[in-house]
């Protein structure tokens, strides 16, 4: 009976495996240093907004590099940005998040399938 326990649990709980590669930012955790203070309204845009904007830009710049070449090998210098500290950190963190997403997709689905998915996304499908 004990041999059947994992199988029965899997049937009851189900298992969730993705059917295709996935890209796109989930919830982004902004470092506490860039959270708004009481005077944040005076700053436009705030450090928080700067971080999020550059996170988004870094993420999609990395994805674009993989769209161009699925064999892309990220270099540390690819994550570099100029600007406010919040912008530099946001770009770097976004780029790293995209690298991790792409590594996971390639490992799980292989390069050909991931490349096809990226092409479909860049062509407006998905």
N, CA, C and O atoms as a MOPAC input file, in Angstrom:
PM7 MOZYME 1SCF
protein

 N      0.81600 1    -1.20400 1     0.00000 1
 C      0.00000 1     0.00000 1     0.00000 1
 C      0.85800 1     1.26600 1     0.00000 1
 O      0.50900 1     2.25400 1    -0.64500 1
 N      1.96800 1     1.23700 1     0.71500 1
 C      2.83300 1     2.41100 1     0.77000 1
 C      3.39500 1     2.76500 1    -0.60200 1
 O      3.66700 1     3.93300 1    -0.88300 1
 N      3.56700 1     1.77800 1    -1.43800 1
 C      4.09800 1     2.04000 1    -2.77500 1
 C      3.13500 1     2.87000 1    -3.61000 1
 O      3.55400 1     3.57000 1    -4.53200 1
 N      1.87100 1     2.79600 1    -3.29700 1
 C      0.85200 1     3.50600 1    -4.07400 1
 C      0.60400 1     4.93300 1    -3.57200 1
 O     -0.04600 1     5.72400 1    -4.25500 1
 N      1.11000 1     5.25900 1    -2.40300 1
 C      0.83500 1     6.55800 1    -1.80000 1
 C      1.23200 1     7.72900 1    -2.70500 1
 O      0.40600 1     8.61600 1    -2.92100 1
 N      2.45500 1     7.77600 1    -3.24300 1
 C      2.79300 1     8.91000 1    -4.12100 1
 C      1.89000 1     8.99500 1    -5.35200 1
 O      1.50800 1    10.08500 1    -5.77900 1
 N      1.55500 1     7.84000 1    -5.91300 1
 C      0.69300 1     7.81900 1    -7.09600 1
 C     -0.69700 1     8.34100 1    -6.77300 1
 O     -1.26300 1     9.12100 1    -7.53900 1
 N     -1.24800 1     7.91800 1    -5.65200 1
 C     -2.57900 1     8.36200 1    -5.23800 1
 C     -2.56800 1     9.86400 1    -4.94500 1
 O     -3.49400 1    10.58000 1    -5.32800 1
 N     -1.52900 1    10.33700 1    -4.27400 1
 C     -1.43000 1    11.77400 1    -3.98900 1
 C     -1.36000 1    12.58100 1    -5.28300 1
 O     -1.97400 1    13.64200 1    -5.39300 1
 N     -0.61500 1    12.07800 1    -6.25100 1
 C     -0.50300 1    12.78100 1    -7.52100 1
 C     -1.85800 1    12.83500 1    -8.23600 1
 O     -2.20900 1    13.84800 1    -8.84000 1
 N     -2.60900 1    11.74100 1    -8.15900 1
 C     -3.93600 1    11.73300 1    -8.77600 1
 C     -4.88200 1    12.71200 1    -8.08700 1
 O     -5.64400 1    13.41800 1    -8.74900 1
 N     -4.83100 1    12.75000 1    -6.76500 1
 C     -5.72200 1    13.63100 1    -6.01600 1
 C     -5.35300 1    15.09500 1    -6.17800 1
 O     -6.22500 1    15.93900 1    -6.38800 1
 N     -4.08000 1    15.39500 1    -6.08300 1
 C     -3.63300 1    16.78100 1    -6.13000 1
 C     -3.39000 1    17.26100 1    -7.56000 1
 O     -3.44300 1    18.45800 1    -7.83900 1
 N     -3.13100 1    16.34400 1    -8.43500 1
 C     -2.81200 1    16.71200 1    -9.80400 1
 C     -1.39200 1    17.23100 1    -9.88400 1
 O     -0.75400 1    17.49700 1    -8.86500 1
 N     -0.91700 1    17.36800 1   -11.07400 1
 C      0.41400 1    17.94400 1   -11.22100 1
 C      0.33100 1    18.99400 1   -12.31400 1
 O     -0.35200 1    18.82300 1   -13.32400 1
 N      1.02000 1    20.04200 1   -12.08900 1
 C      0.97100 1    21.16700 1   -13.00300 1
 C      2.30700 1    21.29800 1   -13.70900 1
 O      3.30200 1    21.68600 1   -13.09700 1
 N      2.33400 1    20.98200 1   -14.97200 1
 C      3.54200 1    21.17700 1   -15.76300 1
 C      3.19300 1    22.09100 1   -16.92100 1
 O      2.17600 1    21.89100 1   -17.58500 1
 N      4.02100 1    23.08700 1   -17.16900 1
 C      3.73200 1    24.00900 1   -18.26200 1
 C      3.76200 1    23.30200 1   -19.61000 1
 O      4.56600 1    22.39700 1   -19.83100 1
 N      2.89000 1    23.71600 1   -20.49500 1
 C      2.78100 1    23.10400 1   -21.81700 1
 C      3.67200 1    23.79000 1   -22.84700 1
 O      3.97300 1    23.22000 1   -23.89600 1
 N      4.09000 1    25.01500 1   -22.54000 1
 C      4.94600 1    25.76500 1   -23.45900 1
 C      5.84600 1    26.69100 1   -22.66300 1
 O      5.58400 1    26.95900 1   -21.49000 1
 N      6.90300 1    27.18200 1   -23.29000 1
 C      7.77500 1    28.12200 1   -22.57700 1
 C      6.99400 1    29.34100 1   -22.10200 1
 O      5.92300 1    29.65600 1   -22.62200 1
 N      7.55000 1    30.01300 1   -21.10900 1
 C      6.87500 1    31.17400 1   -20.53800 1
 C      7.88000 1    32.30500 1   -20.38200 1
 O      8.99000 1    32.10300 1   -19.88900 1
 N      7.48400 1    33.47600 1   -20.79900 1
 C      8.25100 1    34.68100 1   -20.51200 1
 C      7.29000 1    35.71900 1   -19.97400 1
 O      6.07400 1    35.58500 1   -20.11700 1
 N      7.81800 1    36.72700 1   -19.37200 1
 C      6.98000 1    37.79100 1   -18.81500 1
 C      7.26000 1    37.92100 1   -17.34300 1
 O      7.48500 1    36.93500 1   -16.64100 1
 N      7.24300 1    39.13500 1   -16.89400 1
 C      7.58300 1    39.40500 1   -15.51300 1
 C      6.40100 1    39.07100 1   -14.61200 1
 O      5.25900 1    39.43700 1   -14.89000 1
 N      6.70100 1    38.37600 1   -13.54200 1
 C      5.69900 1    38.15200 1   -12.52000 1
 C      5.80500 1    39.32300 1   -11.54600 1
 O      6.20200 1    40.42000 1   -11.93900 1
 N      5.46500 1    39.10600 1   -10.32100 1
 C      5.60600 1    40.17300 1    -9.33200 1
 C      7.07900 1    40.52500 1    -9.16000 1
 O      7.92100 1    39.64100 1    -8.99700 1
 N      7.37800 1    41.79300 1    -9.19600 1
 C      8.74500 1    42.27400 1    -9.04600 1
 C      8.91100 1    42.80300 1    -7.62800 1
 O      8.13100 1    43.63600 1    -7.16700 1
 N      9.93200 1    42.31200 1    -6.94800 1
 C     10.21900 1    42.77700 1    -5.60200 1
 C     11.21100 1    43.93000 1    -5.69100 1
 O     12.36200 1    43.74300 1    -6.08600 1
 N     10.76100 1    45.10400 1    -5.32700 1
 C     11.60300 1    46.29500 1    -5.37000 1
 C     12.37500 1    46.37000 1    -4.05300 1
 O     11.77400 1    46.29300 1    -2.98100 1
 N     13.71100 1    46.52100 1    -4.12300 1
 C     14.48600 1    46.63100 1    -2.88500 1
 C     13.98500 1    47.77800 1    -2.00200 1
 O     13.55900 1    48.82100 1    -2.50000 1
 N     14.04100 1    47.57300 1    -0.72600 1
 C     13.52300 1    48.53900 1     0.24400 1
 C     14.16200 1    49.92700 1     0.07500 1
 O     13.51200 1    50.94000 1     0.33200 1
 N     15.41800 1    49.97600 1    -0.35100 1
 C     16.09500 1    51.26500 1    -0.52800 1
 C     15.36900 1    52.17300 1    -1.51600 1
 O     15.50800 1    53.39500 1    -1.45100 1
 N     14.61200 1    51.59700 1    -2.41200 1
 C     13.95200 1    52.38100 1    -3.45100 1
 C     12.46100 1    52.58400 1    -3.19400 1
 O     11.75300 1    53.12400 1    -4.04400 1
 N     11.98200 1    52.15600 1    -2.02900 1
 C     10.57800 1    52.38700 1    -1.68500 1
 C     10.37800 1    53.87100 1    -1.39500 1
 O     11.28900 1    54.53500 1    -0.90200 1
 N      9.19900 1    54.39000 1    -1.69700 1
 C      8.96900 1    55.81900 1    -1.48700 1
 C      8.97100 1    56.20700 1    -0.01000 1
 O      8.55100 1    55.44100 1     0.85800 1
 N      9.45300 1    57.41200 1     0.24100 1
 C      9.39400 1    57.96500 1     1.59000 1
 C      8.18000 1    58.88900 1     1.64900 1
 O      7.38700 1    58.93200 1     0.70800 1
 N      8.03500 1    59.61300 1     2.72800 1
 C      6.89400 1    60.51300 1     2.84300 1
 C      6.92300 1    61.63100 1     1.80700 1
 O      5.87200 1    62.15200 1     1.43500 1
 N      8.11100 1    62.00600 1     1.33700 1
 C      8.20600 1    63.08700 1     0.37000 1
 C      8.25700 1    62.59900 1    -1.07300 1
 O      8.70900 1    63.32800 1    -1.95500 1
 N      7.80200 1    61.38000 1    -1.32100 1
 C      7.94400 1    60.80200 1    -2.65700 1
 C      7.14600 1    61.53100 1    -3.72500 1
 O      7.49500 1    61.45400 1    -4.90300 1
 N      6.09100 1    62.23300 1    -3.35200 1
 C      5.26800 1    62.91700 1    -4.35000 1
 C      6.06000 1    64.04400 1    -5.00000 1
 O      5.80700 1    64.40400 1    -6.15000 1
 N      7.01500 1    64.60000 1    -4.26500 1
 C      7.82500 1    65.68400 1    -4.81700 1
 C      8.76000 1    65.20700 1    -5.92300 1
 O      9.18500 1    65.99600 1    -6.76800 1
 N      9.07000 1    63.94800 1    -5.91500 1
 C      9.97700 1    63.40500 1    -6.92000 1
 C      9.15900 1    62.77600 1    -8.03700 1
 O      8.29700 1    61.93500 1    -7.78200 1
 N      9.41900 1    63.17300 1    -9.25100 1
 C      8.70700 1    62.56800 1   -10.37300 1
 C      9.72100 1    62.22600 1   -11.44700 1
 O     10.34900 1    63.15400 1   -11.95800 1
 N      9.92600 1    61.04500 1   -11.81300 1
 C      9.38900 1    59.83500 1   -11.17600 1
 C     10.16100 1    59.46800 1    -9.90900 1
 O     11.29700 1    59.89900 1    -9.71100 1
 N      9.53000 1    58.67500 1    -9.06600 1
 C     10.15900 1    58.26800 1    -7.81600 1
 C     11.21900 1    57.20500 1    -8.09400 1
 O     11.26100 1    56.63100 1    -9.18200 1
 N     12.06400 1    56.95000 1    -7.11800 1
 C     13.07000 1    55.89700 1    -7.25600 1
 C     12.40800 1    54.54400 1    -7.48800 1
 O     12.93700 1    53.70000 1    -8.21100 1
 N     11.26400 1    54.34500 1    -6.87900 1
 C     10.48200 1    53.11500 1    -7.03900 1
 C     10.08300 1    52.93700 1    -8.50600 1
 O     10.25000 1    51.86300 1    -9.08400 1
 N      9.55300 1    54.01200 1    -9.09200 1
 C      9.13100 1    53.96500 1   -10.50000 1
 C     10.33400 1    53.80200 1   -11.42300 1
 O     10.26000 1    53.09400 1   -12.42700 1
 N     11.43300 1    54.45400 1   -11.08400 1
 C     12.64900 1    54.31700 1   -11.89100 1
 C     13.12400 1    52.86700 1   -11.89200 1
 O     13.48800 1    52.32600 1   -12.93700 1
 N     13.11800 1    52.24200 1   -10.71800 1
 C     13.54700 1    50.85400 1   -10.59800 1
 C     12.66700 1    49.95100 1   -11.47000 1
 O     13.17200 1    49.15000 1   -12.25600 1
 N     11.36300 1    50.09000 1   -11.32400 1
 C     10.44000 1    49.23400 1   -12.07900 1
 C     10.55800 1    49.44900 1   -13.58500 1
 O     10.51800 1    48.49100 1   -14.35700 1
 N     10.70400 1    50.70100 1   -14.00100 1
 C     10.83900 1    50.98700 1   -15.42900 1
 C     12.08400 1    50.35600 1   -16.02200 1
 O     12.04100 1    49.78400 1   -17.11100 1
 N     13.18400 1    50.46000 1   -15.30900 1
 C     14.42300 1    49.88300 1   -15.81500 1
 C     14.44800 1    48.36400 1   -15.66300 1
 O     15.09600 1    47.67900 1   -16.45400 1
 N     13.75500 1    47.82600 1   -14.66300 1
 C     13.62700 1    46.37300 1   -14.54300 1
 C     12.95500 1    45.84500 1   -15.80800 1
 O     13.41900 1    44.88500 1   -16.42200 1
 N     11.85900 1    46.48900 1   -16.18000 1
 C     11.11800 1    46.08900 1   -17.38500 1
 C     12.02000 1    46.18200 1   -18.62200 1
 O     12.03700 1    45.27500 1   -19.45400 1
 N     12.76300 1    47.27700 1   -18.73300 1
 C     13.62800 1    47.46700 1   -19.89200 1
 C     14.74000 1    46.41400 1   -19.94200 1
 O     15.02300 1    45.86100 1   -21.00500 1
 N     15.36400 1    46.14000 1   -18.80400 1
 C     16.41300 1    45.12000 1   -18.74900 1
 C     15.87500 1    43.74400 1   -19.09000 1
 O     16.51900 1    42.97500 1   -19.80500 1
 N     14.69200 1    43.43700 1   -18.57500 1
 C     14.07400 1    42.13700 1   -18.84200 1
 C     13.86800 1    41.95200 1   -20.34600 1
 O     14.28000 1    40.94100 1   -20.91500 1
 N     13.23400 1    42.92800 1   -20.98100 1
 C     12.90300 1    42.77500 1   -22.39600 1
 C     14.11500 1    42.91100 1   -23.30500 1
 O     14.12400 1    42.34700 1   -24.40000 1
 N     15.14700 1    43.65100 1   -22.87700 1
 C     16.37600 1    43.69100 1   -23.66200 1
 C     17.02100 1    42.31200 1   -23.71500 1
 O     17.52600 1    41.90200 1   -24.76000 1
 N     17.00600 1    41.60400 1   -22.60700 1
 C     17.55500 1    40.24700 1   -22.57800 1
 C     16.71900 1    39.30900 1   -23.45400 1
 O     17.27100 1    38.50800 1   -24.20800 1
 N     15.41500 1    39.40600 1   -23.35600 1
 C     14.53900 1    38.55700 1   -24.18300 1
 C     14.79000 1    38.84200 1   -25.66100 1
 O     14.83500 1    37.91000 1   -26.46400 1
 N     14.95500 1    40.11300 1   -26.03500 1
 C     15.23700 1    40.46100 1   -27.43500 1
 C     16.53700 1    39.82800 1   -27.91000 1
 O     16.63900 1    39.40800 1   -29.06300 1
 N     17.53100 1    39.75600 1   -27.02900 1
 C     18.81000 1    39.12800 1   -27.40100 1
 C     18.59600 1    37.64200 1   -27.69400 1
 O     19.19900 1    37.10400 1   -28.62300 1
 N     17.75000 1    36.98100 1   -26.91700 1
 C     17.45000 1    35.56700 1   -27.16500 1
 C     16.58900 1    35.39200 1   -28.41600 1
 O     16.69900 1    34.37700 1   -29.10400 1
 N     15.74300 1    36.35900 1   -28.71300 1
 C     14.93900 1    36.28400 1   -29.93300 1
 C     15.85800 1    36.34500 1   -31.14800 1
 O     15.66900 1    35.60100 1   -32.11100 1
 N     16.85600 1    37.23200 1   -31.10400 1
 C     17.82300 1    37.33500 1   -32.20400 1
 C     18.62200 1    36.05400 1   -32.36800 1
 O     18.85400 1    35.59900 1   -33.48800 1
 N     19.04500 1    35.46900 1   -31.24700 1
 C     19.89800 1    34.28200 1   -31.28000 1
 C     19.63800 1    33.43800 1   -30.04300 1
 O     19.99400 1    33.82300 1   -28.92900 1
 N     19.01900 1    32.29100 1   -30.24500 1
 C     18.68700 1    31.41400 1   -29.11500 1
 C     19.95000 1    30.88500 1   -28.44500 1
 O     19.89000 1    30.42400 1   -27.30500 1
 N     21.08100 1    30.94100 1   -29.12200 1
 C     22.34800 1    30.49000 1   -28.54800 1
 C     23.09000 1    31.61700 1   -27.82000 1
 O     24.25800 1    31.47400 1   -27.45800 1
 N     22.40100 1    32.72400 1   -27.61600 1
 C     22.97200 1    33.88700 1   -26.94400 1
 C     23.53900 1    33.48200 1   -25.58600 1
 O     22.89800 1    32.76300 1   -24.81900 1
 N     24.74000 1    33.95300 1   -25.30700 1
 C     25.37500 1    33.71900 1   -24.00800 1
 C     25.52800 1    35.08000 1   -23.33400 1
 O     26.35900 1    35.89100 1   -23.74500 1
 N     24.73100 1    35.32800 1   -22.30400 1
 C     24.78500 1    36.63100 1   -21.63000 1
 C     26.15900 1    36.89700 1   -21.02100 1
 O     26.78400 1    36.01000 1   -20.44100 1
 N     26.60200 1    38.11400 1   -21.16500 1
 C     27.84100 1    38.57700 1   -20.55400 1
 C     27.47600 1    39.51800 1   -19.40800 1
 O     26.42300 1    40.15600 1   -19.42800 1
 N     28.34100 1    39.59500 1   -18.42700 1
 C     28.05900 1    40.46200 1   -17.29100 1
 C     27.85800 1    41.91400 1   -17.73200 1
 O     27.02700 1    42.63000 1   -17.17400 1
 N     28.62100 1    42.34000 1   -18.73000 1
 C     28.52200 1    43.72900 1   -19.19000 1
 C     27.19000 1    44.02200 1   -19.88200 1
 O     26.81900 1    45.18800 1   -20.02200 1
 N     26.46500 1    42.99400 1   -20.31600 1
 C     25.16200 1    43.20000 1   -20.94600 1
 C     24.14700 1    43.75600 1   -19.95400 1
 O     23.15500 1    44.36700 1   -20.35100 1
 N     24.39100 1    43.54700 1   -18.68100 1
 C     23.46400 1    43.99000 1   -17.63300 1
 C     23.73100 1    45.41100 1   -17.17200 1
 O     22.99900 1    45.94100 1   -16.33600 1
 N     24.76600 1    46.02900 1   -17.70400 1
 C     25.14100 1    47.36700 1   -17.24500 1
 C     24.18600 1    48.43400 1   -17.76400 1
 O     23.68100 1    48.35200 1   -18.88400 1
 N     23.95700 1    49.42000 1   -16.93600 1
 C     23.12000 1    50.56000 1   -17.30800 1
 C     23.70600 1    51.80500 1   -16.65200 1
 O     24.51400 1    51.71700 1   -15.72800 1
 N     23.29000 1    52.94400 1   -17.14100 1
 C     23.69700 1    54.22000 1   -16.56200 1
 C     22.46800 1    54.92400 1   -16.00300 1
 O     21.35000 1    54.70900 1   -16.47000 1
 N     22.68300 1    55.75400 1   -15.01600 1
 C     21.57900 1    56.53700 1   -14.47600 1
 C     21.59900 1    56.52800 1   -12.96200 1
 O     22.64200 1    56.34400 1   -12.33600 1
 N     20.43800 1    56.72700 1   -12.39400 1
 C     20.26900 1    56.70500 1   -10.95000 1
 C     20.55900 1    55.29000 1   -10.44600 1
 O     20.47500 1    54.32200 1   -11.20100 1
 N     20.90000 1    55.18500 1    -9.16300 1
 C     21.17200 1    53.86200 1    -8.58200 1
 C     19.97400 1    52.93900 1    -8.74200 1
 O     20.13600 1    51.74700 1    -9.00400 1
 N     18.78100 1    53.48100 1    -8.58800 1
 C     17.58300 1    52.65900 1    -8.73600 1
 C     17.45600 1    52.13300 1   -10.16900 1
 O     17.00100 1    51.00800 1   -10.37800 1
 N     17.85200 1    52.93400 1   -11.14500 1
 C     17.78300 1    52.51200 1   -12.54600 1
 C     18.83300 1    51.45000 1   -12.85400 1
 O     18.55500 1    50.47100 1   -13.54600 1
 N     20.03100 1    51.65300 1   -12.33800 1
 C     21.10500 1    50.68200 1   -12.55700 1
 C     20.72300 1    49.33200 1   -11.94600 1
 O     20.86600 1    48.28900 1   -12.58500 1
 N     20.23900 1    49.36400 1   -10.71100 1
 C     19.83900 1    48.12900 1   -10.02200 1
 C     18.65100 1    47.47900 1   -10.72200 1
 O     18.62000 1    46.25900 1   -10.88200 1
 N     17.68100 1    48.27500 1   -11.13800 1
 C     16.50000 1    47.73000 1   -11.80700 1
 C     16.84700 1    47.04500 1   -13.11200 1
 O     16.35600 1    45.94900 1   -13.38500 1
 N     17.68700 1    47.67400 1   -13.92700 1
 C     18.07600 1    47.08400 1   -15.21000 1
 C     18.80700 1    45.76300 1   -14.98700 1
 O     18.51100 1    44.76100 1   -15.63700 1
 N     19.75600 1    45.77300 1   -14.07100 1
 C     20.53100 1    44.56900 1   -13.75700 1
 C     19.61500 1    43.44500 1   -13.27500 1
 O     19.71900 1    42.31300 1   -13.74800 1
 N     18.72700 1    43.75000 1   -12.34600 1
 C     17.82900 1    42.73300 1   -11.79900 1
 C     16.87100 1    42.20100 1   -12.85600 1
 O     16.58500 1    41.00400 1   -12.88900 1
 N     16.37200 1    43.08400 1   -13.72100 1
 C     15.47500 1    42.64500 1   -14.79000 1
 C     16.17900 1    41.74200 1   -15.78600 1
 O     15.61700 1    40.74100 1   -16.23100 1
 N     17.39600 1    42.08900 1   -16.13300 1
 C     18.17700 1    41.29000 1   -17.07700 1
 C     18.43400 1    39.90100 1   -16.50200 1
 O     18.30400 1    38.89400 1   -17.19900 1
 N     18.80000 1    39.85900 1   -15.22600 1
 C     19.05800 1    38.57200 1   -14.56800 1
 C     17.78100 1    37.73600 1   -14.49800 1
 O     17.83300 1    36.52200 1   -14.69800 1
 N     16.64400 1    38.35700 1   -14.21900 1
 C     15.37700 1    37.63000 1   -14.16500 1
 C     15.05400 1    37.00000 1   -15.51600 1
 O     14.58800 1    35.86200 1   -15.57700 1
 N     15.30000 1    37.73400 1   -16.59400 1
 C     15.04900 1    37.18900 1   -17.93400 1
 C     16.01900 1    36.05700 1   -18.25100 1
 O     15.62700 1    35.05900 1   -18.85600 1
 N     17.28300 1    36.19900 1   -17.84900 1
 C     18.25500 1    35.12000 1   -18.06600 1
 C     17.77500 1    33.84200 1   -17.39300 1
 O     17.83100 1    32.76400 1   -17.98600 1
 N     17.30600 1    33.96200 1   -16.15900 1
 C     16.81600 1    32.78800 1   -15.42300 1
 C     15.59900 1    32.17600 1   -16.10700 1
 O     15.49700 1    30.95400 1   -16.21700 1
 N     14.67300 1    33.02000 1   -16.56700 1
 C     13.50100 1    32.51300 1   -17.28000 1
 C     13.91800 1    31.75800 1   -18.53500 1
 O     13.39100 1    30.68300 1   -18.82300 1
 N     14.86700 1    32.32200 1   -19.28300 1
 C     15.30100 1    31.68300 1   -20.52400 1
 C     16.05400 1    30.38800 1   -20.24400 1
 O     15.86000 1    29.40500 1   -20.96000 1
 N     16.89900 1    30.36100 1   -19.23100 1
 C     17.60100 1    29.12600 1   -18.86600 1
 C     16.60000 1    28.04100 1   -18.50400 1
 O     16.75100 1    26.88900 1   -18.91100 1
 N     15.58000 1    28.40900 1   -17.73800 1
 C     14.55600 1    27.44300 1   -17.33500 1
 C     13.78500 1    26.93800 1   -18.55300 1
 O     13.53200 1    25.73900 1   -18.67100 1
 N     13.41100 1    27.84000 1   -19.45500 1
 C     12.68400 1    27.42700 1   -20.65900 1
 C     13.52500 1    26.50600 1   -21.54000 1
 O     13.03400 1    25.48600 1   -22.02300 1
 N     14.78100 1    26.86400 1   -21.74600 1
 C     15.65000 1    26.05500 1   -22.60200 1
 C     15.88800 1    24.68700 1   -21.97700 1
 O     15.89700 1    23.67500 1   -22.67800 1
 N     16.07700 1    24.65100 1   -20.68000 1
 C     16.29700 1    23.38100 1   -20.00300 1
 C     15.04300 1    22.49600 1   -20.08800 1
 O     15.14400 1    21.28800 1   -20.30600 1
 N     13.89200 1    23.09300 1   -19.91800 1
 C     12.64200 1    22.32800 1   -19.88100 1
 C     12.13500 1    21.96000 1   -21.27200 1
 O     11.63900 1    20.85100 1   -21.47200 1
 N     12.25100 1    22.87400 1   -22.23800 1
 C     11.63100 1    22.66300 1   -23.54200 1
 C     12.62200 1    22.49500 1   -24.68700 1
 O     12.22900 1    22.09000 1   -25.78100 1
 N     13.88700 1    22.79500 1   -24.46100 1
 C     14.88800 1    22.71100 1   -25.50600 1
 C     14.96300 1    24.00500 1   -26.30900 1
 O     14.04000 1    24.82000 1   -26.29900 1
 N     16.07100 1    24.16800 1   -26.99300 1
 C     16.29200 1    25.40600 1   -27.75000 1
 C     15.34600 1    25.56600 1   -28.93700 1
 O     14.81600 1    26.65900 1   -29.13800 1
 N     15.11200 1    24.51100 1   -29.73900 1
 C     14.23700 1    24.71300 1   -30.90500 1
 C     12.82000 1    25.17200 1   -30.53000 1
 O     12.27500 1    26.09000 1   -31.14200 1
 N     12.24200 1    24.53200 1   -29.53300 1
 C     10.87400 1    24.88400 1   -29.13900 1
 C     10.82600 1    26.26700 1   -28.49400 1
 O      9.88800 1    27.03000 1   -28.72700 1
 N     11.82500 1    26.59000 1   -27.69100 1
 C     11.87800 1    27.91000 1   -27.06400 1
 C     12.07600 1    28.99200 1   -28.11800 1
 O     11.45500 1    30.05200 1   -28.04500 1
 N     12.93900 1    28.72800 1   -29.09800 1
 C     13.17700 1    29.69400 1   -30.18000 1
 C     11.89900 1    29.93800 1   -30.97200 1
 O     11.59300 1    31.07800 1   -31.32300 1
 N     11.15500 1    28.87800 1   -31.25300 1
 C      9.89000 1    29.02100 1   -31.99300 1
 C      8.89900 1    29.85200 1   -31.18100 1
 O      8.21800 1    30.72000 1   -31.72700 1
 N      8.81800 1    29.58900 1   -29.88600 1
 C      7.92500 1    30.34900 1   -29.02200 1
 C      8.30800 1    31.82900 1   -29.02200 1
 O      7.43700 1    32.69300 1   -29.13000 1
 N      9.60400 1    32.12800 1   -28.90100 1
 C     10.05500 1    33.50500 1   -28.89100 1
 C      9.73500 1    34.20400 1   -30.22200 1
 O      9.33800 1    35.36900 1   -30.24000 1
 N      9.91300 1    33.48300 1   -31.32100 1
 C      9.58500 1    34.05500 1   -32.63800 1
 C      8.10400 1    34.35800 1   -32.71900 1
 O      7.71200 1    35.41900 1   -33.20400 1
 N      7.27500 1    33.43500 1   -32.24900 1
 C      5.81700 1    33.66400 1   -32.24200 1
 C      5.45400 1    34.88700 1   -31.40300 1
 O      4.61800 1    35.69800 1   -31.80400 1
 N      6.08600 1    35.01400 1   -30.23900 1
 C      5.82000 1    36.15700 1   -29.37300 1
 C      6.24500 1    37.45200 1   -30.05600 1
 O      5.51400 1    38.44200 1   -30.02300 1
 N      7.42100 1    37.44900 1   -30.67300 1
 C      7.90600 1    38.67500 1   -31.31300 1
 C      7.07000 1    39.04200 1   -32.54300 1
 O      7.00300 1    40.21100 1   -32.92500 1
 N      6.43700 1    38.04800 1   -33.15700 1
 C      5.57600 1    38.31300 1   -34.30700 1
 C      4.16800 1    38.71500 1   -33.89800 1
 O      3.32100 1    38.98000 1   -34.75100 1
 N      3.91300 1    38.76100 1   -32.57500 1
 C      2.60400 1    39.19500 1   -32.09300 1
 C      1.71500 1    38.06400 1   -31.64000 1
 O      0.60100 1    38.30600 1   -31.17500 1
 N      2.17600 1    36.83500 1   -31.76400 1
 C      1.38300 1    35.68500 1   -31.30000 1
 C      1.70300 1    35.40000 1   -29.86400 1
 O      2.11100 1    36.29600 1   -29.12500 1
 N      1.52800 1    34.17900 1   -29.45800 1
 C      1.94600 1    33.85100 1   -28.10400 1
 C      1.08600 1    32.84800 1   -27.54200 1
 O      1.28200 1    32.43800 1   -26.39700 1

